[in-house]
């Protein structure tokens, strides 16, 4: 009898960066924002999740009484920007432990306001999926804040096959 019959070669389909970015992507699905859905996950050195957040209206407020539109030609009180809390801010506000020296996985590069909070709690690294506002002044300010705070940042590119495989896997879980 072969005593090693149950010792099979195994490997994860995901590395840690992919795993946590997929969690951030999943968090973004919770956002009700009709234009931009953002998710964020903070992780410690042991690859344990510390906190998670998504962009949404202020907790406990009747969202039906607040605007979700992004038309900037109307006064600020009639724009979503006056009321939406960003994913990074939500994750920081809801953290149950220190985020010092953690990694931040976020689906959209942080704005300058979130960069200030990330720097204040002493995050070590920001890993982002998209930087669609890279040319904006706010994004340039965020990068300056990170550089002055010695916070590294890098873009993560997910392999299209990973997303395709995930879709197939999830689809296979549905009842026929």
C-alpha positions as CSV (number, residue, x, y, z in Angstrom):
1,X,0.0,0.0,0.0
2,X,1.3,3.5,-0.9
3,X,1.2,5.5,2.3
4,X,1.7,8.8,0.4
5,X,-1.6,8.3,-1.5
6,X,-3.2,11.4,0.1
7,X,-0.2,13.7,-0.3
8,X,-1.2,15.6,-3.4
9,X,0.6,18.6,-4.9
10,X,-1.6,21.7,-4.3
11,X,-1.3,25.4,-5.1
12,X,-3.4,28.5,-4.7
13,X,-4.8,30.0,-7.9
14,X,-4.1,33.5,-6.4
15,X,-1.2,35.3,-4.9
16,X,-1.8,37.6,-1.9
17,X,-2.1,40.8,-4.0
18,X,-4.7,39.2,-6.3
19,X,-6.6,37.8,-3.3
20,X,-6.9,41.1,-1.4
21,X,-7.7,43.1,-4.6
22,X,-10.5,40.7,-5.4
23,X,-11.8,41.3,-1.8
24,X,-11.6,45.1,-2.5
25,X,-13.5,44.5,-5.7
26,X,-16.1,42.5,-3.9
27,X,-16.5,45.4,-1.4
28,X,-17.0,47.8,-4.2
29,X,-20.1,45.8,-5.3
30,X,-21.8,47.0,-2.1
31,X,-21.6,50.6,-3.2
32,X,-24.8,52.2,-4.5
33,X,-22.9,54.9,-6.3
34,X,-24.3,54.8,-9.9
35,X,-21.0,56.2,-11.4
36,X,-18.0,55.0,-9.4
37,X,-17.9,52.0,-7.2
38,X,-14.8,51.7,-5.0
39,X,-13.7,49.1,-2.5
40,X,-10.8,49.0,-0.1
41,X,-9.1,46.4,2.2
42,X,-6.4,47.0,4.8
43,X,-4.1,44.0,5.5
44,X,-1.3,43.4,8.1
45,X,2.1,41.7,7.6
46,X,0.5,38.3,8.3
47,X,-1.9,38.7,5.4
48,X,-4.8,39.1,7.8
49,X,-7.6,41.6,6.9
50,X,-7.8,44.5,9.3
51,X,-10.7,46.4,7.8
52,X,-12.8,46.8,4.7
53,X,-14.8,49.6,3.2
54,X,-16.7,50.9,0.2
55,X,-17.9,54.3,-1.0
56,X,-21.3,55.2,0.2
57,X,-23.5,57.8,1.9
58,X,-23.1,58.6,5.6
59,X,-24.2,55.7,7.8
60,X,-27.7,56.1,9.3
61,X,-28.8,58.9,6.9
62,X,-31.9,58.4,4.7
63,X,-30.1,58.1,1.4
64,X,-33.4,58.8,-0.5
65,X,-33.0,62.4,0.7
66,X,-29.5,62.8,-0.7
67,X,-28.3,63.3,-4.3
68,X,-26.3,60.5,-6.1
69,X,-25.6,62.6,-9.2
70,X,-22.3,64.0,-10.2
71,X,-23.3,67.1,-12.2
72,X,-20.9,69.8,-11.0
73,X,-22.9,72.7,-12.5
74,X,-25.3,72.6,-9.6
75,X,-24.5,73.8,-6.0
76,X,-22.4,71.3,-4.0
77,X,-25.3,70.5,-1.7
78,X,-27.1,69.0,-4.7
79,X,-24.1,66.8,-5.6
80,X,-23.1,63.4,-4.2
81,X,-19.7,64.8,-3.4
82,X,-21.0,66.6,-0.4
83,X,-22.2,63.4,1.2
84,X,-20.4,60.3,0.0
85,X,-17.8,58.8,2.3
86,X,-14.9,57.2,0.3
87,X,-14.0,53.5,0.7
88,X,-10.7,54.3,2.3
89,X,-12.3,56.6,4.9
90,X,-15.0,54.0,5.7
91,X,-12.4,51.3,6.2
92,X,-10.3,53.6,8.4
93,X,-13.3,54.7,10.4
94,X,-14.4,51.1,11.0
95,X,-11.0,49.5,11.7
96,X,-11.0,47.6,15.0
97,X,-7.2,47.6,15.2
98,X,-4.3,49.8,14.3
99,X,-3.6,50.2,10.6
100,X,0.0,51.2,11.3
101,X,2.4,49.6,8.8
102,X,-0.5,47.9,6.9
103,X,-1.1,47.6,3.2
104,X,-4.1,49.2,1.6
105,X,-5.7,47.5,-1.4
106,X,-8.1,49.8,-3.2
107,X,-9.8,49.6,-6.6
108,X,-9.3,53.3,-7.4
109,X,-6.2,55.3,-6.6
110,X,-6.9,57.4,-3.5
111,X,-7.9,61.1,-3.7
112,X,-5.9,63.7,-1.8
113,X,-8.3,63.6,1.2
114,X,-8.0,59.9,1.6
115,X,-4.3,60.1,1.1
116,X,-4.1,62.4,4.2
117,X,-6.0,59.8,6.2
118,X,-3.9,56.9,4.9
119,X,-0.7,58.9,5.8
120,X,-2.0,59.8,9.2
121,X,-2.6,56.2,10.2
122,X,0.8,55.3,8.9
123,X,0.0,52.8,6.2
124,X,3.1,51.4,4.6
125,X,1.9,50.7,1.0
126,X,-1.0,51.4,-1.3
127,X,-1.9,48.9,-4.0
128,X,-4.4,50.1,-6.5
129,X,-6.2,48.8,-9.5
130,X,-7.1,51.9,-11.5
131,X,-5.7,55.4,-11.6
132,X,-8.3,56.9,-14.0
133,X,-7.8,60.4,-12.5
134,X,-4.0,60.3,-12.7
135,X,-3.8,63.6,-14.4
136,X,-5.9,65.5,-11.9
137,X,-4.5,67.9,-9.4
138,X,-6.0,65.8,-6.6
139,X,-4.2,62.7,-7.7
140,X,-0.9,64.6,-8.0
141,X,-1.4,65.9,-4.4
142,X,-2.2,62.4,-3.2
143,X,1.1,61.1,-4.7
144,X,3.0,64.0,-3.2
145,X,1.5,63.1,0.2
146,X,2.5,59.5,-0.2
147,X,6.0,60.4,-1.2
148,X,6.5,62.8,1.6
149,X,5.1,60.2,4.1
150,X,7.3,57.5,2.6
151,X,4.3,55.4,1.6
152,X,5.0,53.3,-1.5
153,X,2.3,52.8,-4.0
154,X,1.9,50.6,-7.1
155,X,-0.6,49.6,-9.6
156,X,-1.8,46.0,-9.7
157,X,-2.7,44.5,-13.0
158,X,-5.0,41.5,-12.8
159,X,-4.6,38.9,-15.5
160,X,-7.8,38.7,-17.7
161,X,-7.7,34.9,-17.2
162,X,-8.1,35.4,-13.5
163,X,-11.3,37.3,-13.9
164,X,-12.6,34.9,-16.5
165,X,-11.7,31.9,-14.3
166,X,-13.4,33.6,-11.3
167,X,-16.6,34.2,-13.4
168,X,-16.6,30.5,-14.5
169,X,-16.1,29.3,-11.0
170,X,-18.8,31.5,-9.5
171,X,-21.2,30.6,-12.4
172,X,-20.5,26.9,-11.6
173,X,-21.7,27.5,-8.1
174,X,-25.2,28.5,-9.2
175,X,-28.0,25.9,-9.1
176,X,-28.8,24.5,-12.5
